Structure formats: structure tokens, C-alpha cells
Amino acid sequence: MQIIFFIIALIILPICYFYVIERMEVKAISNPPRFMVFCIFGTFGGWFLALALSPSGLAAICMMFLLTVSPIALIMTSAVTWSKRKQSIYHRISALIGFTYLVLLIIGIITAVIMR
């Protein structure tokens, strides 16, 4: 199972990232949310990498990053992107994914505390 997570994190997600960037270029999106898309794919890639490395110290470091820095980056970029949501579908979806990540993270933390 870990090899599947490695393949997703190191091959599939980067290909998907470049595909989305290319689609934004082809559609000539004005001021495309490249950094927001980078944060989203980086967060998902981080989760898959942490799952692939689990259990290890590097996985623990990945998890600390995903629980502290990643939500801050996604919320800040989502707030900026949300103000531009009428420009394109890419702006709307990337802002919603960023906000959804925070909600899912909070639900996951609350569930982990309750199940303890």
C-alpha cells in the first residue's frame, strides 16, 4: 500500500498539477491562481507522502507541517482567491478546496480527540 501512496505523491499529483496549470494557460485565465493550486497539490502530496513514509520520523515531520503550516497557507490563499472567485471556475474551486481542507482538518482533530 505504501508504494501506491509514493506513486500518487511523487508521480500522479505532479502530473495533475501541471495538467491543471496547462489548462489554465490554454483557457487564457486572467490572473490564474497558480500559487493556490500549488498549495492544494502540495498539501495533498504531503498527505500521501506522510502515509507512504508512515511510521517514521519523516512522516511525523510531514504531519506537523500538514497540521500547522499547511492550513495557514491554504486559508490565506483561499481568502485572497475567494475575492477573485468570479474570474473563473479555477478561482472558485481552489478557494473552496482551501476552505474545505480546514473544515475537514478540524473534524478530523475533533474525531481523534473524541475517539481517544
C-alpha positions in Angstrom: 0.0 0.0 0.0 2.9 2.4 0.7 4.2 2.1 -2.8 0.8 3.2 -4.1 1.0 6.3 -1.9 4.5 7.0 -3.1 3.3 6.8 -6.8 0.4 9.1 -6.1 2.6 11.6 -4.2 5.6 11.6 -6.5 4.2 10.9 -9.9 0.4 11.3 -10.3 -0.2 14.5 -8.3 2.7 16.4 -10.0 1.3 15.3 -13.4 -2.2 16.5 -12.4 -0.7 19.8 -11.1 1.0 20.5 -14.4 -2.2 19.5 -16.3 -4.3 22.0 -14.3 -1.7 24.7 -14.9 -1.7 23.9 -18.6 -5.5 24.0 -18.8 -5.5 27.5 -17.2 -2.9 28.6 -19.8 -5.0 27.1 -22.7 -8.2 28.8 -21.4 -6.3 32.1 -21.0 -7.5 32.7 -17.5 -6.7 36.2 -16.3 -4.5 36.1 -13.2 -4.7 32.3 -12.8 -4.5 31.1 -9.2 -1.2 29.2 -9.7 0.1 29.6 -6.1 -3.3 28.4 -4.7 -3.2 25.4 -7.0 0.4 24.7 -5.9 -0.7 24.9 -2.2 -3.5 22.5 -2.8 -1.5 19.9 -4.7 1.4 20.3 -2.2 -1.0 19.6 0.7 -2.5 16.6 -0.9 1.0 15.4 -1.9 2.2 15.9 1.6 -0.6 13.7 3.0 0.2 10.9 0.5 3.9 11.2 1.3 3.2 11.1 5.0 1.1 8.0 4.5 3.8 6.4 2.4 6.5 7.1 4.9 4.5 6.0 7.9 5.7 5.1 10.5 8.9 7.1 10.6 10.3 10.4 11.8 10.0 11.9 8.4 6.3 11.1 8.4 5.9 12.8 11.7 7.6 15.9 10.4 5.3 15.9 7.3 2.3 15.6 9.7 3.5 18.5 11.8 3.8 20.6 8.6 0.3 19.5 7.4 -1.3 20.3 10.7 0.3 23.7 11.3 1.7 25.5 8.2 -0.5 24.0 5.5 -3.8 25.2 7.0 -2.4 28.7 7.4 -1.2 28.8 3.8 -4.4 27.4 2.4 -6.6 29.8 4.4 -4.6 32.8 3.4 -4.5 31.9 -0.2 -8.2 30.9 -0.2 -9.2 34.3 1.3 -7.3 36.1 -1.5 -8.6 33.7 -4.2 -12.2 34.0 -2.8 -12.3 37.7 -3.6 -11.5 36.8 -7.3 -13.9 33.9 -7.5 -15.9 35.5 -10.3 -13.0 35.4 -12.7 -13.0 31.7 -13.4 -14.1 28.2 -12.2 -10.4 27.6 -11.2 -10.6 30.5 -8.7 -13.9 29.3 -7.2 -12.9 25.7 -6.9 -9.4 26.4 -5.5 -10.8 28.7 -2.9 -13.5 26.2 -1.9 -10.9 23.4 -1.6 -8.8 25.5 0.6 -11.6 26.3 3.0 -12.8 22.7 2.9 -9.4 21.5 4.0 -9.6 23.5 7.2 -13.1 22.1 7.9 -12.0 18.5 7.3 -8.9 19.1 9.4 -11.0 20.4 12.3 -13.4 17.5 12.0 -10.6 15.0 11.9 -8.9 16.5 15.0 -12.2 16.6 17.0 -12.9 13.0 15.9 -9.5 11.9 17.0 -9.9 13.5 20.4 -13.4 12.0 20.9 -12.3 8.5 19.9 -9.4 8.6 22.3 
